[in-house]
Amino acid sequence: MKEKDFSKILKNKGLLISDGATGTNLIQRGLPQGKTAEEWVLENPGEILRLHQDFVEAGSDLFLTSTFGGSKVRLEQSGLADRFAEVNSRAVALAKEAAINTNVLVAGSIGPLGHMLKPLGPLEEKDAEIFYLDQAKILVESGVDLLVVETQFDLAEASIGVNAALASGSLPVICSFSFDRGTKTMMGVSPAKFAQSIGKSGVTALGINCGKSLEDNLNALKELADATDLPIWFKPNAGLPKLTDDGKPFYDVTPEIMANHVESWIASGAKIIGGCCGTTPAHLKAIAEVVKKNQK
């Protein structure tokens, strides 16, 4: 058994605590408008490390690397395509530093490519396969414990991402969809259809992250749980975003409100629990306290 084996740790604990948001937390910590977390991996690594450490201290059993937009095609938008390997390997190194001397798992985050596949967009499937496989391989080589193909909305692209992640090595792979139309994605994919399509691919778990309101995400969770026997990763937003006077997003769902929902998430089938946009370390700590009471 490897030192950090996701499936065995989940089996032993019954429930795991994931992390909170990356982007919205970094914005609150000074990430300038228009900059990405991946840029800060190189320019302000101390803040990336501190966020990881804050989630570990809040109770995370696993957390995501700051590589959501780390594919070569996404990095082109910030002029970092030629530093693709450096961005991803450095992000993993920062995450591993935060998890050092702990049993906390580091999950390699792989987000959508940012372009639709043909015929709806400009992206060829063969190019998408290369982009996903290249990122999955560098994350694996850099030492993550598992891969999370997250915030997906299109079954065709998600399948490409999952297959690439599975082909990159022998690590567990989670695929998580964002049901941003309530209980469907922008492409009309339902949780049940997601389970039927991706659930047979060889992934270790299926997931829901981001999305809309807590109520909508709970409804999506219930539908997904009815459609799969796989463990479910669940990271809902802390409600819906609002804007401050200076244009920064904020979320008015408090840590206490989120914590009050956790037992309903567990009862509905969630096994790996955290939060997405708006979920701060304080939210995560409140969530973790409830999850820990329900762990084996």
N, C-alpha and C positions, 0 to 999 in steps of 0.2 A: 504493500500500500504506500502510495506517495504521502509525503508529510502532510500535504493539504489536499485531500480528496473530497471534492464537492459532494458527490453522491453519498458517500459514507458519513460525512459530517451532517448532511441533511437527514439521513436515516437515523442517526444517533440522537439528534436534537429534536427532530420532528418539525420544527419551524426554524427559519433563519431570518435574521434582520439584515436587510440590505442598507443602502445609503439614501441620502436625499438628493437634491438638485445640484448640478454643476453650474450651468450657465447663470441662473438667476442669483445664486449665491455669490458668484464671482462678480456679477454686475454690482451687487450691494457692497462688495469689497473693493470696488474701484475699476473694474474692467471697463475700458472706454467703449462707448457706443460704436459699433462697427467692427470691433476687435473680437476675436474668437478665443476660446479656452486654449486651443492649440497654439496660438501665438504666445499666450502667457506661459505655456510650457517652456518656451525658450526665453522669453523676455522677463518673466516674473515667476520663476519656478517656486520661490519661497511661498507665494500665496496659494499655488496649487497644492503644495505639500501640506500647508496649514489646513486647508479645507479637508483633505484626506484625513489628517490627524484628528480634526474636530469630529469627523464622523466615526472614526475608531473610538474616540473617547466617549462619544454619545451612545455607543453600543453596537455598531455594525459588526456583523459576522462576515460580511463581504462588501466591497465597494467597487465602483467602476473607475476605470482609468479615464483621463481627460482626452479621449481620442474619438469622441462621437463624430466629429468632422475630420477625422484623420486619414481618410482615403485620399489618394493622390489627386483625384478629380475635385474633391472638396477643397483641398489645400491650394489648388490653383487660384481660387477666389481671393486668397489672402497672400498670394505670391510665395507660398512655401512648398510648392510641389517638388522643387529640387532638394528640399530638406525633409522629404517624406519619411525616410528611415530614421532620421535623427529625431523628428517630432514624436513618432510612435515609440521608439526605444527609450527616449528620455521620459516620456509620460509614464511608461511602465516602471522605469527606475524610481521615479518619484513616488509612485503608488507602493512599490515594494519597500521603499524606505519608511513609509508611514506604517506599513504592516509588519515591520521587522520585529522579531522576538514576540510575536503574537500568533494566534491561530486564525487570524483574519485572512480571508481569501481575496485575491485581486482578480477582478473580472475585466477582461479586455472589451471595451465598448466599441461597437461597430455600428455607426448610424447609416441612414439612407445616403445615396450618392448625390442627391440634390438635383438630379435630372430624370425625367421620365424616360422609360424605355420606348423604343419605336414600336408602333407608329404614333404613339401619343406624344413622344418627345424625341430628342436627338440621339439618345444613347443606344448603341448597338449592344445586344445581349453578350456578345463575345468580349466587348470592352468592359462591360459591367462585371463579368466573371473575373477578368484580370484585376480590376480595381479591388474587388472584395478579397480575392485570394492573396494578393500582395499584402493587404493590410492584415489579414488574418495570420499570415505566415510571420510577419515581423512581430506581431503581438505575442505569438507563441514562442518564437525564438528569444524574445526579450524576457520571458518567464512568467506570463500570466497563468492563473490557475484554471480559468475557464473563459469562454468567449460568450458575449451577449450581443446578438444581432438585434438591435433595438429600434423602437419608434418607427416600425415599418407600417405601411398602409396598403401596399400593392403585393398581391400574392406572387406575381411573376418575379419582381425584384427580390422579395424576401426569400423565395426559393433559391435564387442565385446566391444570395448572401449566405444562407444556411449551408448550401452545398459546398461553398468555398470554405466556410469555417470548419465543416466536417472533414474536408480534404486536407486541411492545413496541419493535421496531426491527430492525436488521440484524446484531446481535451474535451470535457463536456461542453455542449453548445446549448444556449438558451435563445429562443426567438421570441421577441416581445412586440406586440402590435399596439398602435395608438388609435383608439376608437374616437376620433375627434368629431364625429357626427352623432355622438351619443352612444349607440351600440353598433355603429358601423363606421368604417373608415371613409376617407374622402373618395375612395374607389369603390365604395359600396360593400366592402368585405365585412361580414358579421363574425362574431367570436366562434360560432359553430363552424362556419366555412373555413376560418383560420385553422381550427383544430383538425378538421377533416383533411385539409391540404398539407399543412406543415407538421402535424402531429405524427405522421407516418414517415417522416424524413430521416429519423435517427436522432432528433434532438433529445436532450435530457429533460427539458422543461419548456413549457409555453408560458408566455407572459402578457401582461397588460401594463402599459406605462403611459404617462402624460394624459391625453384624452381631454375630457371636459370636467363636469362637476363630480363630486364624490358620489352622488346618487347615480349618475350615468355610469361611472366606472364600476360601481357595485353591481349594477344590472348586467354590465358586460362580463364581470367576473362570474356571476351566477350562470350565465349562458355558457361561458367557456368551461366551467367546472362540470356542467351537464354533458359536455361534448367530448371530454378527455379524461383519461385516468392518469395523465402525466402530472407531476408537481406544477404548481402555478406560481409564477413570479408576479408580484403585484405592487406597482409603484404609481399610485394616482397623484395627480396634481393636488396642491393645497388649495383647491377651489379654482375659480376662474380669475385671470389676471385683471388688474386695474392699473391705471397709470397715475404716477405722481405729477405734480405741476411741471417738473423738469423732464418728464417723459420716461421715467424709470418704472418698470413693472413692479407691482407689489400684490401680495395675496393676503386677504383678510381672514382666512381660515387659520385659527390659532393652533398652537401645539395641543392644547387641551381638547379642542374640537376634533382634531385628527385622531388623537388617542382614544376618544370616545367611540370612534368607528372601528377600531382595530378588531375587537372581538367579533363583530359582524363579518369582517373580512375573513377571519379565520374560520368562522362557522360556514362561510360560503365557499371555502376551498383554497384560500391563499396559503401558500407554504413558505414563500420567501417574500418578506414584506418590508417596504420602505416608502419613499415618496418621490415624486418628480418635481416639476416646476413649483417654486415657492416653498419647498420643504427645506427648512434650515436645520442645522445641527440641533437646535432646541426642539423642533418638531420631531426629529429623528429620536432624540432621547426620550420624549414622551411616548412615541410609538414603541420603542425598544422596551420600555418598562412593562408595557402590556404584553408584548410578545414573550418576554422572558418568563412571565408568570404562566404562560401556556406551553413553554418548551418542556420536553421530557426531563 
